Amino acid sequence: MHPVSEDRSIFKIFTILYAVALTTIALLSVFSQIKIQQALNHQMNDSHVINFAARLRTYSQTLSKLALLLESGRDIEDNRKEFINTLKQWQKSHEGLQAGSNFLNLPANDQDELKQMFEIIRTPHQEIWDAASKMITVLYRDTTFNAAHIRPYVQTILAYEKSYLLGMELIVFDYDRFSKERIRNLKEIEYIVLGLVLFTLMLEAGVIFYPLSTRIRKIIRGLVDAEERARKLTEEVQLANQEKLLRQEMEQRIRSYSIINGQEKERKRIAAEIHDGIGQMLTSLRMKLEQIEDRGMQHDPEIAMVNTMMYSIIHETKRICADLLPSVLEDFGLRAAIDELIKLCRQTAPGIDFQLEETLSAAPLPKEVKTGVYRILQEALNNAIKHADADTIEIDIDGTASFLQLSVSDNGKGFHFDSRQLYSSEQVKKVNGIRNMKERAELLGGTLQISSQPGAGTIVQLAITF
């Protein structure tokens, strides 16, 4: 048989046995609860009945006391009312104990022994009832109270009170005995149910749990061995992948570094050609225009306009050369280059408030760090000026001999930024500048983070450790 099929059949058998054991325990628990609830109901009824049986003794004693008080002539009106009320309660309670009463919440008597006991006290009860009823008739019939008229009835009540009390005491004892007997029966049933539950649990442990645990241990041992083999294989694959990724990352860094270096060299070449070629030609052209303007007998506004335009072209050409090759960066360092860049930004965007906070140390920085930080700051400022619609841009740069941190924040319109868009072919034109900043930061061994939300401005943060 196939191991998988064998395991399935074995677990199916264990499942059936486990279900049978749980069902047995559940049925035993339900049966036990039913018996307990029945016993509690009986106990509550017995307590209620015993309470009323004890009240009958109290009522009969109260009747005797009130009868003597009436015979003595003390407080006839009050004692007569109390006598009548006590007699009615005594009679209702006596009848309720025998036949049951919904009003008094008393169950009907179903014990033959108790019926016999009630039969024994039937004569004393009837005599007391008859004497009390006649006594009430006399009390309401006579206009003037005469103790001699009720004395025989009082004597009858007193004569039968003792036998009635004795009988009720025996009835109370019987109720108590029946209640204890029910509790004793319940205990026996509970012990039997407990024994069956324990037997079922032991049977379950011996027939189900122990064989199942042995089988599970065997399976787990096999799974652990398989997991160990898989872990070793995974480690080997991860090691190979890591080596491949490191090699690819190193190749990518070399390519990116070569591209950026090539860009910087190309920037330098283009800036030199513009400055030495086009720049010199534009300067010469402007000088010729000034000479022509000076030789003219009259002032020609068109020549003046062309001369002004030529001045603007020369100024813009110088700015482009400065962007392509910031000579101040190589000559005076990063701090001076940043000041010059902020100055140019203020001239380019006079409506924006540029706030610079700079705490760079005097320690010299590596050339590639200076160039990379300058280009990242230049790109961040250009993006903020062109796209943010901001009125305030804050630049914060802090650096030591081994650490540099740059932050550029604006209060502009912001945008929804997702780092996954940096490598999307659909967004290549829109995020080209951001991707270049990130690649420069990674080549410098740093990190670049961009935080932006629509309507909440943009923050560009650069951190480099070298």
Buried (B, 14 or more C-beta within 10 A) or exposed (E): EEEEEEEEEEBEEBEEBBEEBEEBBEEBEEEBEEBBEEBEEBBEBBEBBBEBBBBBBBBBBBBBBBBBBBBEEEEEEEBBEBBBEBBEBBBBBBBBBBEBBEEBEBBEBEEEEBEEBBEBBBEBBEBBBBBBEBBBEBBEEEEEBEEEBBEEBBEBBBEBBEBBBBBBEBBBEBBBEBBEEBBEEBEEBBEEBEEBBEEBBEEBEEBBBEBBEEBEEEEEEEEEEEEEEEEEEEEEEEEEEEEEEEEEEEEEBEEBBEEBEEEBEEBEEBBBEBBEEBBEEBEEBBEEBEEEBEEEEEEEEEBEEBBEEBEEBBEEBBEBBBBBBBBBBEEEBBBEBBBBBBEBBEEEBEEBEBEBEBEBBEEEBEEBBBBBBBBBBBBBBBBBBEBBEBEBBBBBBBBEEEEBBBBBBBBBBBBEBEEEBBEEEEBEEEBEBBBBBBBBBBBBEBEBEBEBEEEEBBBBBBBBEB
